[in-house]
Amino acid sequence: MSDTILDIKTKIYKRCAAMFSEIEFDEEGINNNLLLMHKDGTPSMKQGGKVECEFCGRHHNSRDDTCEINSEDHRDAN
């Protein structure tokens, strides 16, 4: 739970590095080229609709079920 967004992106990059055989990214390249999206898992309310997403603050629906991971410090998910 103490990993930063960059730590997570770096772990993903290392697992997929073979796909980038001609390109080697540094931390800035990893951060700029890997975008993390969160698949909506928020529960539905009894009145219908979804509860507010803890990552982006929106109410998702069936056509809008992914969001960028934002935080207080990083509004643009980077």
N, C-alpha and C positions, 0 to 999 in steps of 0.2 A: 504493500500500500504506500510505500514511500517513494516509488519510482515517479520520476517526472515524465511529462509528455515526451520529451526528447529521449529519455531512457527507453520508453516503450517503442518509439519509432526506431531507435537504434537496434533494439532486439529484433524487431520485425525485419529491418533491412538485413541484418546478419543472417536470418533464416532464409531470406530470398535473394541473397547476394549473387547466386549463380545466374539469376535472370538478368543481372546487370553486368555481365562479363566484360563488356567493353568500357564500362564507366565505373569509376570508384568515387564514392561520395564521401565528403568530410561531414562534420556535424551540421554545418550550414546547408549543405546539399541534401542531407537526409531530412532535415527539418522543412526545407522548402519543397521537396519532391514527394514526400509521403504525407498524405492527409488522412487523419484518423476520423472515422465517422462512427457514431454510436447507433446501433439498431434499437429502435424503440421497444421497450419492454414494460412501459408504464401500464398500470391496471386501468380498466374502464370503471367509470362511476356508475352508480345505480340509475342516475338521471340520464345516462347516455353520455358519450364523449369520453375523453381520456383526462386523467389528472395532469397537472402541469409537469413537464419534463424537468428533472433535476439538473440536466446538463445545459439546456438551451432556454428553458423557461417558457417554451411554447406548448400548445396542446396539439399533439400529433393526431393524424387520422390515418386511414388505410392507404391513402395515396402519398402521405408525407410521414414516413416511418423511420427516417434517419436524421441525425443532426450532428453538427460539429461539437466536439467537446470543448466547452468554454469554461473559464474560471474567472474569478475576480481579477486576477493579475493578467490574464491572457484572453482578451475578448475575441481575438481572431483565431483561436485554437492553435496558436503557435507559441 
